[in-house]
Amino acid sequence: MTPETALTEISRGMEMALVLGGPPLIAVLAIGVIVGILQAATQINEPTIAFVVKAITLVATFALVGHFLLGRMVAFTTELFHRIPHLIG
């Protein structure tokens, strides 16, 4: 395996990690900002409120886009397994 091939595979893996981790992270980040603003405006500084809302958001995000994310991960893994003989040889 050449260094260029290794870098290509690493970049594909990093891209897949971004695709899989992006939607849940963005959703939780957005909800965290909104809850933080509401807590600052109402002066309710209870950390469990933010945690519960973020957990519910994470579960809802996986329920909505989980099928898409799982399909992408399975396709990437299958494609990687098919490329193994070409990578080794």
KACORNOR-V268075 format. One record per pair of residues at least 24 apart in sequence whose C-alpha atoms are under 6 Angstrom apart, sorted by the first residue. I is the first residue (numbers start at 1). J is the second residue. Records with the same first field share a line. If there is no record, write none. Layout:
BEGIN
I: J, J
END
This chain:
BEGIN
1: 87
20: 69
24: 58, 61
28: 54
END
